[in-house]
Amino acid sequence: MTNLQSKVRETIRRYEMFSSGDRVLVAVSGGPDSVALLHLLSGLKGELGLSLEMAHLQHGIRGAESRQDALFVAGLAERLALPFHLREVNLPRTRAERGKGNIEAMGRDERYRFFAALAEERGIQKVATAHTRDDQVETLLMWLMRGSGKRGLGGMPPVRRLIPTKEPALGGAILVRPLIEVSREEVVNFLAAEGLESRTDKTNLDPVPLRNWIRLRLLPQVRAKFDPAVDERLAHLADILREEDQTLDRMARQDLELVLREKNLMRDSFLQLDRAMQRRLLRLWLGATLGDIRGFGFQDVEEALRFIESGPPQGRLSLGRGWELVKQYGAVYLEKRRKKQRPACYSYDLPRRGELVISEAGMKVQSSPSISSPDTRPRDSLEAVFDLASLPETLTVRNFRHGDRFQPLGMKGHKKLKDLFIEKKVPLAVRATLPLFMAGGEILWIPGYGRSDVAKVGAETREVLRIRVEFYDR
């Protein structure tokens, strides 16, 4: 067994990458790293009890060279007598049809979806990719320059779910990186010692993409300024930050349970947390609700925190991907952005006996006159009783209008209905459709929130009109 095989075996053991009996899909591009990974796992499969298969995505970015890569990998599979799976796509054409998109990101997404579908179809538990310590260092520096927090600076985890999205059918397999502690130099030396050939992807020599620039221009200067061991130190830094991030995540998940009520954030409890924990907790909540937080950067999270903390007690903040953060007094929740529509105005005559359905409010109204008695009183806030003789012949039911006022029970003056809604913390969406029971120009009753002094039942009352409302699912 070579030194590199021993090192990879130790990495596999440390991170518990495989279990005996695992079916493993090895992602092979044909480059040096993936060829080394394939042969290393092939040499360890008997000892570890693994069953190997190979997969290659021919992305079409380099034309004939891409096709030659696919043929090369197919030849490897034949020599090693391993099942081989090939998928051919044309990413340049796909991007041209879309009119936008980062072709590297498109290739990565297409590759992982291919692996996930294969894993589902073939009953494969693990997908092994050939990311090395050099890739880890490059990733850390990329995220550092983008201003990332611990999550990005932790780099690539040695083990994670293959597709951490809301697609459960494609997220069952586990992604493992057995070469994550191996340098690219060690890979090259291993291939030379074993007499193994590999393919060269010329796009990796283009210094324009950020990752290539870091590898070709920045890191050589950093190594020259410090020493070659800087890679190892940066890789250790990524490990430390990733482990700290995981610990903080566990703490945040415990806090999240304390500030959630029916998937809504409770604003007062949330604001009692430290700012750093608020930031982390908000990202966890967004991820749990939306499936992932792609497209939500640091500034988006900061803007959301300012919105929750300050400003009016009710409001909406537009987020990315068609979502809005909604604040209604003590609760904060997520909602799909709706097309702005003016609430429909409605007005109905209320029969003195019978049922009225108000579809705009999702409410049924029952009204009936009866003889007054000493125990004539409403049963709850969804019922009201009025002196029938004090009412006009026709009552109406309508929704809120700007400038509405009413005379609260026991008061002589009038009060703005808007002020009542604010005091009672009535959500804006409820205000728009809530039925108001009218006697001419006077508001008699706002179900659930208050009634007026008009037509109140007294000692002289002989007949009453009892009105009851109930909500139904629209």
N, C-alpha and C positions, 0 to 999 in steps of 0.2 A: 504493500500500500504506500502510495506517495505521500509526501508531507502535505500536499494540498488536499488529498483525499481525507487525511486525518483532520485537517483544519475544518473542512466542510462538514465532516461527520460530527465534530464538536459543535458547530453552529446549529446543525439539525437537532442535536440532543438538547442544547441550551434552550432553544425556542420551541421544542416539542413539535417540530414541523410535520412529522409523519408518525403514523401508527402502523404496526405490522398488518398487512392485508390491504393497505391503501392502493387504490388505482390512481396513478399520477399522470397528468397530462403535462408534458414538457414543451414549453413554448420555444421553438427553434427558428430564429431568423436566418441563420447561416453565418452570422458574425462570430468573432472569436469568443465572446462571452457565452453565447448560447451553445456553441459547439463544445466548449469546455464543460458547461453544466451537463449537457447530454451525456458525455462520456464519464463524468464523475458519478452521476446518478446510476448510469449503467453498471459501473463498477461496484456500487454500493447496494444495488437493488436486492441481491441475494441475502446479504447480511441484514438489511432493514425490512425484508419481506414485502417489497414493492412490486407492483405491476405497472410498467411504463407504456405510455403511448405518446406520439409526437403530433404537434400541430404547427402549421405555418400559414400565415396570411400573406398572400401575394397582393400588395397594395397598388401596384401599377404606377408608382411615382417615378420609377427610373426605367420604364419601358422594358426593353429587351434584357437589361441587367436584372430587373426584378424577376423576370421569367427564369433567368439562369439561376438566381437564388433558390427559387422553388424547386428546380430540377436538382440542384446540389443537395438540398435538404431531403428530397425524396430518395436520393442515393444513399444518404446516411441512414435513413430508416430501413432501406433494403439491406444494407450491410449489417445493421444491428438487429435485423428481424423484428422490428417494432411496428405496430399499427400506426399508419400515417394518415393525417387529415389535412387537406388543403382547401383553402378558400381563396378565390380570386375576386378582387374588386378593382374599381378604377376610381381612386380617390380624386385625382385631378378633374375628371369629368364630373364627379359628384359635387365638388366644390364649385365648379363652373355653373352647374345647374342651380345650385343654391344661391350663387352670387356673393357668397361670403363664407367665412370659416377659416380657422387655423388648421392647415392640413396635417400638422403633427398631432394636434389634439383629436382631429377626426380619425386619424389612423389608430391612435391609442384606444379610443372608444370602440371603434370597429373591431379591433383585435380582442378586447376583453369581452365584448358581446359574443364574438365567435367562440372564444374559449368557454364562456358560460353556457352557451347553447350546447356545445359538445359535451361538457360535463354533465348537463342535465340528461342528454340523450344516452350517454354511455355509462352512467352511474359512476362518474369519476368524483373522488372526494377532494383531491388537491390539484392545483395548477401551479407548476414551478416556472418561475421566470428568472432570467440571468442577470438581474441587477447586482452590481458589484459595489464595493466600498467607494470607488470613484464616482459612481452614479449617485450614491448617497451624499457625498460631499458637494457635488454639483447641484443637487436638489436643495441642500441647505443654503448654499450661496444664492441660488435663484430666489428662494423665498425671502432671504435676508434683504436682498435688493428691492423686493416688492413690499417691504415693510410688514412682513408677516409676524404673527405672535408665535407662541410655543408650538401650536399645532403644525404650522408650516416648517418651523425650524427643527422640529423633530424628524423631518425627512420622511423616508419611506419605512413603515413598520416591517419587520421581518415576516410577520404573519398578519393577515387580515382577510376579511371577506372579499371575494373576487369582485363582486359588483355591489357596493353598499348603497343600494337605491331602494325604491319602493316596489321593485319588480321581484317579488319573492321567488317566482319560477326561475329567475336567472341569478339568484343571489345565494344559492346553497353551497357552492364550492368555496374552498379556502385557497387564497393565494399565498404561496410561500416563496421566499427568496434565499435559497441555500448559499449563494455567493455574496451575501450582503457584507460579510467581514473579510472578503478577499479583494486584494488590489488588482487593478488591470494588469500591472506588471507581472503578478503571479500567474495570471491567466495566460499571458503571452509565453512565459517561461514553461508553463505546463504543456501548452500546445507544441512548442518546439521540442521539448524532451520526449513527448509521445509521438512526434512526427505526424501531427494532425493538421489538416488544412482547414481554412475557413474563408469566408467571403468578405470583401470590403465594401461597405456602403459609402459611396463617394459623397452623399449628402452630409455625412458626419464631418467632412473636411471643410464645409462651408462655415466661415466664422460669423455669418450674419445672425442666425438664430441664437438666442441668449445662451442656451445650454452649451452650444458649440463654442461660443465666444469664451465662456467661463472655462471650458476644458482646454481650448487651444491657446488662448491669450492670457487670461487672468491667472489660472492656477500655476502655470510654469513660472510666472513672476513671483507669486506668493511663495512657492517652494524655494526659489532662488534667494528670496529675501530672508526667509526663516530657515527651514530645512525640510527635506522630504517627509519627515515625520509629521508635518502639519496636517496631512490628510488623516492620519490616524487620530490626532487630537480633535479634529473637526467632526470625525465620525463618532467619537466618544461623546462630544458635546451634543450631537443629535440624539444619541441614546439617552443622555441625562434629561434633555428637554422633553423628549417623548414620554419618558417614564413619569416625569413631574406633571406633564399635561394629563396623562391618564389618571394620576392620583387626584388632581384638581377636578377632573371630570367626575370622578366618583363622588367627591364632596359636593359638587354642584348638583348632581342628580338627587342627592339627599335633600338639598335645599329646595330643589324644584318641586319635590313632592309637598313641601310645606307651603309653597306659595301658589299652588294650583288648586283650582276648584272647577270641576267639570271642564277641564282643558283650558280654562281661562286663567290668566295671570291676575292674582289679587294685588292691586297696585300698592296698597299700604304695606303689606308684608314684603313685597319685592323691594320697595325703596328702603327698607331697613337693612338690607344687605350692603356690604362694601361694594364700591363701584366695580372693582375687578371681578367680583363674583357675579354682579348684575350682568356684566358684559358676557361672561362665560355662560351663565344660565340662560340668557336671552338667545344665544347662538344654539344651545342645546334644545331649547323649546322650539325655535324655528326649524331646526333640523328634524325634530321628532314630528312636527306638524306637517312640514312640507316634503319630508323624505330626504332632503339634503339642503345645503345652504349655498349651492353654486349661484354665483351672481351677487351674493351679499358680502360686501367688503367691510373694512373697518369703519369707513365713514357712514355706511348704511346703518351699522349697529349703533354708532354714536348718535346719529340722528334719531333713531328709534328710542334710545335711552332718554334723550332730551325731550322727546314727545311724551313719553310716559311720565317723566318727572315734573314737567312744567306745562304751562299753557292752560287752555280751557278744560273743564272737567269732561267735556265730550268733544270728540273730533275723530278725524281719520288722517292717516299718514300713508301716502302711496309708497309701496315697496316695489321691488322688481318682480318680473314674471307674473304680472297680473294680480298681485295680492295687495291688500291694504291692512294696516294695523289700526284697529278700532279701539278707541278709549271711551268707555261709558261709565263715568264716575269711578267706582272702585274696581272695575273689571277691564282687562285688556285682552282682546282676542284677535284672531286672523280671519279675514273674510275675502273671498274673491271679489275683485273690483267689479262694480256694477256700472252699467251705463247710467249716467245721471238722468233721472226722470223726475219731473215734478209730481208730487203725490196727487192722485186723483181726488178732486173735490166731490163730495157726495152730500145729498140731503134727502131724507125720507120723511113722510108723514107717519106718525106713530099711532096705530089703532089703540083705542082705549081697552079693548079686549082682544087678545089674540097674540100671534107671533110675527115678529119682523126679523128677517135675516139680513145682516149687514155684511156682505161678502168682502168689502174693502177692509174691514176690521177683523174678519174671521169670527163674527160674534152673532149670537141669536138673542133676541129680546122678547121676553114674555111680559105682557101687561094685563092687569085685571083689576077692576074696581071691586070694593067690598065695604061692608059696614065697619065703621071704626069701633074699636074696643080698647079697654085699658092696656092690653098687651100688644097693641098694634105697633110694631117696630121692625126695622129691617134685621134680617138674620146675620148679615155680614156686609162687607164693603161692596159686594157685587149686587146689592139689592137696595132699593130706596122706596120710601113711602111718602106720598104727598096728599095734601088736603085737596080733594077733588073739586070742591066748590070754588077754590082759589085759582083753578087752572082754566085756561082758555079752551074752547071747543077742540081746537087742533093743536097738537104738539108735534114738534119736528125733531129729527135726529140728524146731526151733521158733524163733520169733522172740523178741526181747528182752523180759524181764520186769523190773520194778523190783526192785532189790536183787541182781541177778545178779552172781556172782563166779566167777572161775576161777583156776587155778594155772598161771601162765605157765611155759613150758618152761625148765627149769634153776633154778626157784625152789621153795622149800619152802612158802612161805605163799601165801595167796590175795589176789587183787586185785579191786577193784570193776570190773566191765565198763564202767561209765560213765566211770571214770577213764581206761581204755584208749581209749575212743572220743574223749575230749577230747585225749589225747596224740597220737592218730593223725589228729585233725581229721576225724573221720567225720561227714558231714552228718547233720542230724537226720532228714531224710527217709529216708536210707539205714539209720540205726540202727533205725527202726521196722520194717523188713521184712527186714533182714539175717538169714539163717538161722544158727542156732547148732546145732552137732552135739553131742548129749548122750549120755553113758553113765550112765544112771541120773540122779542129781542133779548129776553133774559135767559141766562144759562141756569137750568135747574140742577143739573147733576153731571159730574164727571166720574163714571164708574171706577171704583177703586181708589179715587184720589180726593173726592170731596163733593159736597152738595151745597146748594145755596140756601139763603134764608127765605127765599120765595116759596110760598105754598107749604110752609111747614105745618105739621100736624099739631093741633092744640086742643084745649079742653072743649072748644066749641065745634070741633071737627066731627061730622056725622058720617061722611063717606071718604074713603081713601082710594088712591090709585097706587097699586103696588107694581113696581117695575123691577124685573130681574134680568140680568144678563149672564150669558155663559159663552165661553170661547169654544171653538171647534177647529179641527185641523183643516187648513185650506189646501 
